């Protein structure tokens, strides 16, 4: 199944296809997906990680076409 991922530059985007999707096996949980893309654990504890723009438990199974977003604070002046 394909998952769309929006994350910080420190993540591993090497599995992302030309459409911006990452292929994962059926039944992959959010926690497993975040390990796959190498999102640092501290990031998960400090900043929101959303599935389809909603906060969900880390053990939530992802579905084909889900959007996973790991937001970071933005700076400005």
C-alpha positions in Angstrom: 0.0 0.0 0.0 1.1 3.5 -0.6 1.5 6.2 2.1 2.1 9.9 1.4 4.7 11.4 3.8 5.5 14.9 4.7 8.3 15.1 7.2 11.4 17.0 8.2 14.6 16.8 6.0 16.4 14.6 8.5 14.1 11.6 7.5 15.0 8.9 5.1 13.1 9.6 1.8 15.0 7.0 -0.2 11.9 4.8 -0.5 9.7 7.6 -1.8 8.6 7.2 -5.4 8.2 9.9 -8.0 4.7 10.6 -6.8 5.8 11.2 -3.2 4.5 7.9 -1.9 6.2 5.3 0.2 5.3 1.7 -0.3 4.7 -0.3 2.9 3.2 -3.7 3.7 -0.5 -4.1 4.7 -0.9 -3.7 8.4 2.0 -1.3 8.9 1.4 0.8 12.0 2.2 4.5 12.4 5.1 3.6 14.8 6.5 1.1 12.3 6.2 3.6 9.5 8.1 6.3 11.5 10.9 3.8 12.1 11.0 3.1 8.4 11.5 6.7 7.5 13.9 7.2 10.5 12.0 10.0 12.2 13.9 10.5 15.5 12.0 9.3 18.6 12.5 12.6 20.3 10.7 14.3 17.4 7.7 12.1 18.0 7.6 13.1 21.6 7.9 16.8 21.1 6.1 17.6 17.8 2.7 16.4 16.4 2.7 13.4 14.0 -0.6 13.2 12.2 -2.4 10.7 10.0 -4.8 12.4 7.6 -4.3 15.6 9.6 -5.5 14.0 12.8 -3.6 12.9 15.9 -3.9 9.1 16.3 -2.2 6.5 18.6 1.1 5.2 17.4 -0.3 1.7 17.1 -2.9 2.8 14.5 -2.7 0.6 11.3 -2.2 2.7 8.2 -4.4 2.4 5.2 -3.6 2.7 1.5 -3.6 6.4 0.6 -3.1 7.7 4.1 -1.1 10.9 4.6 1.4 11.0 7.4 2.7 14.4 8.4 5.4 15.1 10.9 5.2 18.9 11.5 8.0 21.1 12.8 7.8 24.5 14.3 8.4 27.3 11.8 10.6 30.2 12.4 9.9 33.7 11.4 10.8 37.2 12.1 
